[in-house]
Amino acid sequence: MTQSARSQQATHPPLHGAGWHGKAVVVSGGAQGQGASLALQLLQVGATVHVIDVLPPEHVAWQPLRDAAHGNLFEWPHDVAMPGTWSRVADALREMGHALQGLVNNAGITGPRNTATQTQLPDWERVMATNLTGAMLGIRAMAPLMGRGASIVNISSTVGMTGYYSCAYTTSKWALRGLTRSAALELAPRGIRVNCVCPGVVDTDMIQTNPALVAALQDTIPMQHMAHPSQIADVVMFLLGPQASYITGADLAVDGGVTGGGIYWSVGRRVGALGQPETASSSKA
Ligand SMILES: NC(=O)c1ccc[n+]([C@@H]2O[C@H](COP(=O)([O-])OP(=O)(O)OC[C@H]3O[C@@H](n4cnc5c(N)ncnc54)[C@H](O)[C@@H]3O)[C@@H](O)[C@H]2O)c1
């Protein structure tokens, strides 16, 4: 590679504010939760956002996105695990001539959170299909539409970095990190980056539907509160944009210190070295 080729790659227009106009981003699982928070941020900066989500068009979750959109929201009420979903979106992007800047594979389900010996095959297959196969299908369909500077972000989890009793979910989130590394290698020569965000405990329906789990998790977080969905979206925005132009194949834990401290947060508390927790509630920073 020549020096001028290197310099050319290092200089690119900023992709914030007006820089997002005319750029398209596909967000899966974007009708609610973290995906919706991200889609809102993208709509606010002027990006064109294609949201894929199994929630039907009449579901109330879509409304805040519609309210924030100015003709720059495209809704795809489909399943990420179906190849046809991705070919439909790809065909539309080609027809519309949208420059595809980003893909965020965010759609995910936990399934019944069973242990390995209790896992039922249909549950396992559904979790894998949504969390893992959906992301692979997304990369396979969207990467050909992307150019230099584009970015793919896969939403894994801190359970993809450690052991967790919920077998299918944990396995799918570890595998997503493998998919990220594999795709990052393939796409690096084309200037397309692929990274993973590993959220800790995030205040969305996924977790709030299980109050016992929420209560048990509170004591595991050094920052002592769950993440607000926008705190994850902020990091995804960074990875989608040019400020992250030299990051690929990486996993970024966004977890209030859970994985950084490992087991030593609870140990420090138990031996009295780290004091008593403040009120544990979800708050933005
Ligand atoms: N909430 C947490 O504590 C937490 C922690 C770590 C990682 N995550 C991950 O973050 C991502 C977003 O989860 P969330 O917390 O916003 O949960 P959520 O349940 O609020 O949102 C998930 C979205 O994905 C959609 N979805 C589910 N299956 C789909 C499918 N087959 N096709 C298309 N859309 C589908 C749902 O309809 C929903 O809108 C998931 O991948 C999840 O595993 C969540």
Ligand as a Chemical Component Dictionary entry (heavy atoms), coordinates in Angstrom:
data_LIG
# 
_chem_comp.id                   LIG 
_chem_comp.type                 NON-POLYMER 
_chem_comp.pdbx_formal_charge   0 
_chem_comp.three_letter_code    LIG 
# 
loop_
_chem_comp_atom.comp_id 
_chem_comp_atom.atom_id 
_chem_comp_atom.alt_atom_id 
_chem_comp_atom.type_symbol 
_chem_comp_atom.charge 
_chem_comp_atom.model_Cartn_x 
_chem_comp_atom.model_Cartn_y 
_chem_comp_atom.model_Cartn_z 
_chem_comp_atom.pdbx_ordinal 
LIG N1  N1  N 0  -31.556 -5.957  28.445 1  
LIG C1  C1  C 0  -30.402 -6.474  28.830 2  
LIG O1  O1  O 0  -30.102 -6.515  30.040 3  
LIG C2  C2  C 0  -29.409 -6.970  27.813 4  
LIG C3  C3  C 0  -28.111 -7.245  28.246 5  
LIG C4  C4  C 0  -27.172 -7.678  27.346 6  
LIG C5  C5  C 0  -27.506 -7.831  26.011 7  
LIG N2  N2  N 1  -28.760 -7.583  25.605 8  
LIG C6  C6  C 0  -29.054 -7.736  24.188 9  
LIG O2  O2  O 0  -29.425 -6.482  23.659 10 
LIG C7  C7  C 0  -30.254 -6.678  22.499 11 
LIG C8  C8  C 0  -31.491 -5.802  22.616 12 
LIG O3  O3  O 0  -32.285 -6.276  23.701 13 
LIG P1  P1  P 0  -33.213 -5.325  24.582 14 
LIG O4  O4  O 0  -32.641 -5.301  25.936 15 
LIG O5  O5  O -1 -33.457 -4.054  23.887 16 
LIG O6  O6  O 0  -34.524 -6.249  24.633 17 
LIG P2  P2  P 0  -35.998 -6.018  24.081 18 
LIG O7  O7  O 0  -36.687 -7.312  24.319 19 
LIG O8  O8  O 0  -36.572 -4.788  24.665 20 
LIG O9  O9  O 0  -35.803 -5.760  22.518 21 
LIG C9  C9  C 0  -35.504 -6.786  21.615 22 
LIG C10 C10 C 0  -36.188 -6.452  20.289 23 
LIG O10 O10 O 0  -35.863 -7.481  19.352 24 
LIG C11 C11 C 0  -37.066 -7.818  18.643 25 
LIG N3  N3  N 0  -36.950 -9.193  18.130 26 
LIG C12 C12 C 0  -36.969 -10.333 18.842 27 
LIG N4  N4  N 0  -36.873 -11.384 18.032 28 
LIG C13 C13 C 0  -36.791 -10.897 16.757 29 
LIG C14 C14 C 0  -36.681 -11.508 15.488 30 
LIG N5  N5  N 0  -36.629 -12.843 15.334 31 
LIG N6  N6  N 0  -36.622 -10.701 14.409 32 
LIG C15 C15 C 0  -36.697 -9.340  14.533 33 
LIG N7  N7  N 0  -36.815 -8.723  15.723 34 
LIG C16 C16 C 0  -36.847 -9.500  16.819 35 
LIG C17 C17 C 0  -38.156 -7.675  19.683 36 
LIG O11 O11 O 0  -39.444 -7.557  19.104 37 
LIG C18 C18 C 0  -37.717 -6.405  20.403 38 
LIG O12 O12 O 0  -38.213 -5.241  19.783 39 
LIG C19 C19 C 0  -30.541 -8.167  22.445 40 
LIG O13 O13 O 0  -29.677 -8.778  21.512 41 
LIG C20 C20 C 0  -30.201 -8.643  23.838 42 
LIG O14 O14 O 0  -29.839 -10.005 23.856 43 
LIG C21 C21 C 0  -29.736 -7.159  26.476 44 
# 
loop_
_chem_comp_bond.comp_id 
_chem_comp_bond.atom_id_1 
_chem_comp_bond.atom_id_2 
_chem_comp_bond.value_order 
_chem_comp_bond.pdbx_ordinal 
LIG N1  C1  SING 1  
LIG C1  O1  DOUB 2  
LIG C1  C2  SING 3  
LIG C2  C3  SING 4  
LIG C2  C21 DOUB 5  
LIG C3  C4  DOUB 6  
LIG C4  C5  SING 7  
LIG C5  N2  DOUB 8  
LIG N2  C6  SING 9  
LIG N2  C21 SING 10 
LIG C6  O2  SING 11 
LIG C6  C20 SING 12 
LIG O2  C7  SING 13 
LIG C7  C8  SING 14 
LIG C7  C19 SING 15 
LIG C8  O3  SING 16 
LIG O3  P1  SING 17 
LIG P1  O4  DOUB 18 
LIG P1  O5  SING 19 
LIG P1  O6  SING 20 
LIG O6  P2  SING 21 
LIG P2  O7  DOUB 22 
LIG P2  O8  SING 23 
LIG P2  O9  SING 24 
LIG O9  C9  SING 25 
LIG C9  C10 SING 26 
LIG C10 O10 SING 27 
LIG C10 C18 SING 28 
LIG O10 C11 SING 29 
LIG C11 N3  SING 30 
LIG C11 C17 SING 31 
LIG N3  C12 SING 32 
LIG N3  C16 SING 33 
LIG C12 N4  DOUB 34 
LIG N4  C13 SING 35 
LIG C13 C14 SING 36 
LIG C13 C16 DOUB 37 
LIG C14 N5  SING 38 
LIG C14 N6  DOUB 39 
LIG N6  C15 SING 40 
LIG C15 N7  DOUB 41 
LIG N7  C16 SING 42 
LIG C17 O11 SING 43 
LIG C17 C18 SING 44 
LIG C18 O12 SING 45 
LIG C19 O13 SING 46 
LIG C19 C20 SING 47 
LIG C20 O14 SING 48 
# 
